[in-house]
Amino acid sequence: MKRVLYISLVDWYWIKQRPQQLCEQLSQLDYCVDYFCIRAWKNNNKVQRHSKEDDTGLNKIQITNKLRIFRNHVIPKGKYTLINNINGLYLRMKINQLVNDNAYDFIVVTHPTQVLYLSKHVKQKVRIIYDCMDSYKDFPMSKQSKYRIIKLEKKVVNIVTTIIASSAQIKHNLVNTYNIPTEQIKVINNGVDISNFNINKLSQIKNDKLLNRSRNGRKITYIGTISSWVDIELIIDAANFFKEDTFYLIGPIDIDLPKKLPININFTGSKRYELIPFYIDESDILLMPFKLSEVVKSVNPVKLYEYLAIGKDVIATRYSETLKFSSVVYLYSSKKEFYKYINTLGKQKSKKTVQKRIDFAQKNSWQSRAMDFAKNLR
């Protein structure tokens, strides 16, 4: 039985996305998987339970006999060189010990800085895979920080046996930046957890209303982190225009919001993963209103798969990765198009249309993604 150490950029107890999903599914494919991550010192806005039974205070968690979680505290303020070096040394020692104790066949890294956690001994002993899920060099940062990220990512691509990209755009960026032969990078898109986002399961469970409707209009919902890439101005304008509708933004907030907001905009905060399908099901229209940037252009959006699994009307920003959804999602490139779709959607739709969306999502499950990923673990 193969053993895998997956070094994640996100805490296990955070919005459930690619790292947690792949590790869960790989463990069900008869791999022994250890999930290694950094946890925040304070829960506040940095920790999120997936279900009401989760204990977010634990550092070591045995999910199943084939899936373990290792959550690690590091010293805050890691932007300072000395602290960053101390944290790096500490995490390197932790990983060294895990490698010695568990004889991993593979280590998966997910961010350029994680190459600093791997000692020479580890790099010689274990096969390294790079699961790249963002265009890291394009995030807002100083020139010095960008140079550092590019330098570290170059080290990563030079030591790994396999590079996996979550989108075709990320693959394109890696090929052009580091002069990597295109055939050396495999694209494995994101997906959806069909067991959780299952319209049949929803219909079998009695569910109290989660979203209040204070007027006669529709419920128009965005679910995800509310950050700089979300076009808040567009949502505010739409809320002012479509006054009878209620706009819900569900997720953690890491930007300063305008002081004056329309009364028909509701920020609900984060919700447990197991409840997200119910919020989708109660909504009439689901949104992915992203501002286009080099980072966004590289995103293969998990939320679109999740929205579609419940069969809902979806409006999303048009770019190369969302074009793949064009047969089941309404794409916009302008405020006029965005308004046009809001004006016409969220009403009665045919069972055939709903089923087409569900079928699309089911063909893009995390289970199928893990099976593709496992082909690189042989």
N, C-alpha and C positions, 0 to 999 in steps of 0.2 A: 504494500500500500504506500503510495507516494505521500510525502509530507511537504506542506507548503507554509511558508511564513509570508504573510501579506502585510506590508508596511503601509498603513493608510494615513492620508493627510487629515482625515476627519475622524472624530471620536465615534466609537461604536454607537453611543447614545447621542446621535445628532440626526438631522433629517436623513432618512434612510435612502441611500442612493447607490451608485455603482459599487463602491468597495464592499459595503455590507451585503448587498444582493449577490454579487459574484461569490463571496466567501461562503454564504449560506448554501448557494446552489452547488458549489464545488464539493462541499462537505457531504451533500446528498448524492454526489457522483462517486463516492467512496475515496475521496481524498481527505487526509487529516490536515485541517487548516487551523493555523494560529493567526489571529488578527491583532496586529501590534499598532497602537495609536497613542497620541498624546491627549490628555484630558485637561480641561480647564480647572483652575484652583477653585473657582466659584461656579456654581451651577447657573444661576441667573439666566442669561440669554444664550448660553453656550452648550447647554445640555438639553436633550429632549428624549423623553421616554417613547418607546415604540408601542408599548401596551401598558395597561394600568398595573400589571404585576412587576414591571421592571424595577430593579433597585439600582439607581444611578450612583450610589455611593461606593459600589464595589470597584476594585482595581483589577481583579482577576475573576473571570466569569466562565463557567463551563456551560455552554449552551446545549451541546450534545456531546456524545463521546467522541465526535470527530470535529468539533468546532469549539475553540477556546478563544477568549478575549483577554488581551493584556493592555490595560490602560495605564499610562505613565504620566506622573506629574513632572514638569520641568520648571526651571526658574523663569518667572515672567520677565518681560522686557528683553526678549531674545534678539532684538534689533541691535543691541550693543555687542561689540565684537567679543569681549571677555565672557559675557554671560552666554553668548551663542556658542563659544568654544567649550565652555563647561557643560552646557546642555548636550552638545554633540558627543563629548567624551562619555558622559553618563549613558546616553542612549546606545553608543557603540559598545559599551561594556554589557549593557542589558542584552543586546542582540548577540554578542559573542557568547554569552552564557546560554541563551536559548539555542543557538546553533550547536554548541557542545553537548547540550542535554538532549536534543531532539533529532539530530542528524537529518536536517531538512534536505530534500532533493532540489527545491526551488525557493528562491526569495523573490517576491514581487515588490518593486519600488514604484511609487506613484508620483514622486515629485523630485526635481533635480537636487534639492538639498539633502535628500535621504542618502545620497552616495557618501555623505560624510559620516553616516552611521555604520558603514560597512568597513571593517578592518581588512587589511591585506589577507589575513588568514581566512576570513569569511569569503572574500571574493575569489580566492583560490579553491575553496572547498565546495562552494554551492553555486549552482547555475542561477544567474540573475535575469529576471524579466522586467521590462519597463512597461507598465500599463499607464499610458499617458492619456489623461482625460481633459486636459485644458491646454491652451496655448500660453504657457506660463510667462514667457518673455514679453507678452503683450499686455499684462496687467499693469495698471498705473504704478509707477515706481520711479525712483531717481535713476539717472544714467549709470551711476555706480552699481546700484542694485541690479539693474538690467544686465550689465556686463557680467556680474557675479552669477546670475541665473543661467545665462548663456554658457558661461565657462563650466558650471557644474553640470548642466544638461549635456554638454559635449562629453564630459567624463562618463556620464551615465551611458550614453549611446555607444561609447567605445568599450565598455566592459560587459554589456548585456549580451545574452545569446539570442534574445527575441525582443522585438519592439512591437507593442500593440497600441493602436490609436483608437480612441472612441469615435472619431469622425474622419471623413475623407479630408476635410480641411486641415485637421491636425497633422495627418500624414503628409499632406502637401507642404505644410510649414516645416516639418522636420526634415523632409527631403531637401528643401531649398536652403535651409539654414545650415545643415550639417553635411550636406552633400552625401546623403545616404542613398544607396541604390533602392529604388522604389519597391522592389520585390522583398526587401528585408523588413518591411513594415506591414503588419497585418491590421486591417480595420475590423474591429468588433464594436458595433454600435451599442448604445444603451438599450434598455428594454423596460418591461413592466412585469411586476409580480402578479401573475394571473390569479394566484390563490387569494390575494388580498383585494385586488381590483376585479371583482367578479360580480357582474350584475345579477346573476342567479342567486348568489349568496345574500345580496342586499334584499332581494324580494322575499327571502325566507325569514328575515330577522325584523321584528317589530322595532321601529325606530322613531323616537320622539323628534320633533322638528328641531334642527340645530341652528338654522338660519331664520331669524325673524323677518317677516315681510310687513313693513309698516305702511305700505301703500299697495296699489293694485298692479304695479308693474312687475317686471321680471327680476330674477336674481342673477346678477352678472358677477362672476367670481374669478379671482386670480389666486393660485395657491403656490407658495414658494417663498424663498427669502426675498424680502423687500429691500433691495439694495440699489446701487447707482445705475445698474443696467435696466431697472424697471422704469418705464416711461410714466412717472407719476403725473406729470403735467397733462399728458394725453388722457389719463383716467379722470383727472379733475375736470378737464374740459368736457369729456363725455358725460360725466355725472351732472354737470350744469346744464347740458343740452337735453339729456334723457332724464328729466326730473322725476318721472313716475317709476323709474327703475331703481333698484338698490344695488350698489357695487360693494362687494366684499373682497377684502385683501387678507388672506389667511397665511400667516407665517411670521418668522422672526423679523424684526425691523432693525437694520443697522445703518440707517441714514436719518438725517434730521428732516422731519416732515414739515410742510407749510403750516403756519399757525392757524390759518383759516381754511377750513375744508367744507365742501358741500355737505349738508345734513344727510344725504343719501349715500355717503361713503362710510363704510364700517371696517375698521382694522380689528381683527379678532385675536391677534397673537397666534402663537404656534398651537397646533393640535396634534394629538397622538397619531402615529402612522396608521393604526388600525381604524381610525375614524375618518381618515381622508376620503375614502370612497363614498361615505355617506354625505359629506359636504359636496362632493362632485355631483352625486345623484340628486341632491336638492336644488342644484343650480340649473338655470335655464341656458346660460351661455358661459363657457370657460374661456379665459384669456391667457395669452402669453405675449404681453405688450412690451417687448424688449427694444431698447435703443440699440441700433446697430453699432458695433465696434469690432475691432479685430478679435477680441476675446469672445464676444457673442457669436461671431461668424464661425467659430470653431466648435460651438456647442451642438451636440446631438441631443435634443431636449427630452429628458425623461418624462417631464410633465405632460407632453403631448401623448405619449403612449398611455399614460395613466388616465388622462381625460377620455381618450378614445375607448379604453376598455369598458367604460360605463356608457358609451354610445352617445355622448353629448355633442352639441354644436360647439365648435372650437374656432376661435379667431387668433391668429398668430402672425408675428412679424415675418415677412418674406425674406429669406436668404437661402444660400445653397443647401444647407442642412434641412430646412423646413420644406423645401421643394419636394423632398421625398414623401412628404405627407399631403401633397397637393390634391390627391384624389379623395381625401377624407377630412381635410382641414381647410378653412377659409383663410387665405393669406392676404396680407395688406402691405402696401408700400407707402401709403399716405394717410393723412387724417381723414380725407374724404372717403377712401375705401373702408377705413375702420368704422366710420359712422354708418356707411351703407350697410355693412354686415350687421352691426348692432340693431339697426332699424328693421331688418328683415328676419333675423334669426330668433331662436328661443321660443318658437311657436310649435304647433303640432308638426311632427315629422313622421315619415313612413317607417314601418318596422324594417323594411328593406334597407333603408339608409342607416338606421341604428345598427343593424346586424353587420353591415359592411364595415363600420368603424370597429366594432368588437372583433370581427375576423382579422382586421389589420393588426390590432393590438396583440391578439393571440399568436399571430405569426412572428411576433417580436418579443417573446417572453424572455425573462432572465434565465430561465431554464435552458432555452436554446442558445443564449449567449454564453452560458457557462460551458455548454457542450463544445462550442467553438473554441473557447478559452482553453479547455482541457486538452485540445489537440496539440497545444504548445507545452504540455506538461508530460511529455513522454521521453 
